[in-house]
Amino acid sequence: MLWQEQSWPRIRELDKRIPVVVPLGSLEQHGPHLPLIVDTLQVTAIAEAAERRLADRVLLLPTLWLGSSHHHLDFPGTVSLLPSLYSQVIESIALSILQAGFRRVVFLNGHGGNKVPVAQALSELVCGSEIAEDAYLALATWWELNPEAFRVGMETPAVSHSCEYETSLVLALRPDLVRMDRARKTPMALDNEWVKTESPQSSRVSIYRRFRRLTAPGSMGSPLSASAEKGNRLLAAVVEELVRFLTDFFQWPELPPLGPDLG
């Protein structure tokens, strides 16, 4: 079900155990070969495909296209909220959904820069709000749902930025927006025992730098290895994992307070 197509009486009547999904995108540079809307395009397609599979077993909000992307602002076209302000936006969205009575909210993330401010917002909500502490608030970044399954057929080990994975997805979803003649493999700016620029999930240490110090064209990885076939396979795998999670999420037990108790 689409949240925006319901009336307020319908929202009031719905089973409040139904998972509510809020897709999170961004509007930021993705190198010379991909459009600014990549993250929003991808996470929207994933969320909408899952909603079609689950029908009345999920409520899907419109995608929040504005993300936390200040580290990309040196590249023209990026539109962004500061991490602190983005956290406030997420907190307000979560409270609005909770106020409507729902108790299982999933922020489905499609942009790496959103992860820290979303986690900050949800952590503060749970610590300071009884209504939030009594609910399940989840953050799920699509490429982290099942990394092993998503690597099938790919030449590179993980999602980075405007890479084989992202380029393949856009080739599958909107090939008219891809300029493969402008795509190029970008050498890793930092690759050592601790930090893997091209495969940040493999890094043992996180670093925080603006993107202009990590890549000249704004892209990373190996977009030249991308194809629509890979994108369709990746999309199907991500949607399958998301549907599995949401189906399971609906059945998670309530967690009553267990303490403080000395036994």
N, C-alpha and C positions, 0 to 999 in steps of 0.2 A: 504494500500500500504506500501511496505517496502522501506524506504529511500534508502538503499544501493543497491537496484535492479533497481533504476531509472538511466537514463543518465542525464548529466547536462542540455541538452536542454529540457528534460521532466520536470525536476525540475523547470526550468525557466517558462514553460508553465502552470504549475498547478495553480489552484485557490488558491491564497495566504490566503484565509480565512480558508482553511482546517487546522484543529488542527494538530500540530506536537507533537508527544509524545516521550519523552526521559525517558526510564525506568532506575531507579537508584537502584543498589544492593550493595552488599558488599562481602568481602571474610574474614569471621571472625568466631571465635569459636562459636558453638552452643551446648555446653555441650557434654557429652560422647556418646550420642545416635544419634546425627544428624551431617551431613557433614558441612564443612566450607561454602559451596556454597548456603546455605538455602535461604538467602534474594534474591540473584540473580536468583535462580531457581524459586522462587515464583513470583516475580514481572515480570519476563519474561513470565511465563505461563499466568498470568493475562493480560498482555499487548498484547500478541499474540492472545489470545482468543478474546479480544475486536477488534483487527484488522481484524480477520476473519469475525466478525459480521458486521463491518462497511465498509470493502473493500475500495473503492476509496474515502470514506468520512473521512479518517484519514491517516496520514503519520507516520510510526513507525520507529524510529532509533534503532540500536542495543543497547542492555543493557550495561550501564556502570557498569562493575562488581567491580571496585575498589571504595570503599567507605571510609568514615571517621570513623575509628574504633579504634583509639589509646587507648580508654578506655578498649579494649579487648586484648591488646598486651601482657599482663601477661600470657595469655593462648596461647601456641604454635600453629602456623598455621595461625594466623591472619596476613593479609597484609593490610596496611592502608596508607591513606594520612592524614596529619595534617589538622584540620579544615580550617585553613587559606589557605592552598594550594588547598584543595578541592573546596573552594569558587572560587578560580581563574580558576580551571578547568571548573566549571559550568558556570562561566561568559564567558569563551572562547567558550564553546559549544553554549550558548544562542546567542552570537553575530554572530557566524557562520550561525546559522539558520535565524536570523534576516537579515543578509547580503544577504541571498538568497531571501529575500522578504516576508517571512512568518510573520504573525502578531498575531498568536495564538499558544503559546508554553506551553505545559504541562510537567513538570517534575514529573513523576510518581514514587514516592518514596517507597522503600521496606525495608528501614533500619532507625531506629530511630535516629541514630547518624548523619545521613545526613541532618536532618531537619534544624538545626541551620545554618550550613555553606551554605546550598542552599538558605535559607531565606536571609542571609547576602549578598550573591552574587546578588540575584535578586533585593534586596532593593537598593544596591549600583548602579546597572545598571540603574534602573529607575530614580534614582536621578542624574546620571551623563551622561546619553546617551539619545539623542533626539530620536534615532531610537528605543530604548527600551521603552522610555516613551510613544511612540506612539503605542505600542503593548500591547497585553495581555500576561503577563508572570504568569503562575500559578504553584503552588506546591500542589500536591495531594498525600497524604500518604494513601495507599490502605485501611488500617484498620480504617481510619477516615472518609471514604466516607459515611458510614451509620452504625455506631456501633450497633444500635439497631437490625438491620436486621442480622448482622453477629453473634449476640449472640444466635440466634435460635438453639436449640439443644445442646448448649455448657453448661458445668458444671461450668466453670470459667467465671468471669465477663468481661474480656478483654484480648487483646493480651499483652503478656509481652516479654519473650525471651525463645525460645525452649520449648514453653508451649503447652497446649492442641491445640491451634489454629495452630501454626507453625508446630507442629509434625503431626497434621491431614493433613495439606496441603501437606507435603512431603510424607506422606503415600499414598496420592491420586496421586501424581505426579511421585515419584520415590521411591517406597517401598523398592527397593533393597539397598537404601542408609541409611535406618533407622535400628538402633539396639535397638529394644524395650526392650531387655534383660538388656540393660544398662541404660534405662530411670529410673528416680526416681523423686518423688515430693520433691521440695526444699523448706524448711521453709523460710518465708519472713525474710530478714535481718533487715528490718525496717518497722514497721507497727504501725502508730500512727494516731492521729487526722489529721495530716498535710500531711504525706507521706505514700503512699501505694506502696511498692516495687513491689508486684505482679500485681498490677493494676495501673500503673503510670497515666493513663488517669483520675483516680479518685482522684489523689493527688491534694491538694490545694497549695502546694509549690513544686517547682522543686529543686532537689539537684544534684550535679555534683561530682561523685566519680568514680574511676576505678572499673571495674566489680569484681575484686578479693575481694573487701570489701562488695559486695552485695550477692555473691553466691560462694560456694566452688567448685561445679562441672561446673559452667559456665552457667547452665540452671536455669529457674525460672518457677513458676506455677506448673501445674499438667499434664505433658506429658502422664502419665499413663492412662488418660481419653481419649486420642486421638484415632481416627479411620479413615480409608480411607473414610468411608461413610460420616463422619463429614467433612472431607477435601473436598470431591466432592461438598457437599452442600455449604460449605463456598466459594469455588472457583466460583460456579455458581452465588452466591449472589454478590460477589465482581465484577465479570465481568458485571453483569446486571447493577450495580450502575455506573461503569465506562462508559459503553456504554451510559447510560442515560445522564451522565455529558457531555461527548464529543459531543453528539448530540445537547444538549442545548448550549454548549460552541460555536459551530459553528454559532449559531444564535444571540449571544450577540451583542448588538449595538455598533457602534463606539462611543468613548467618546471624543468629541472635547473639547479643553480647554474652561473652563467657567470663568476663572478669570486670574489674579486679576481684579476685577470689583467691584466698590462701589455701582453699581446699579443706 
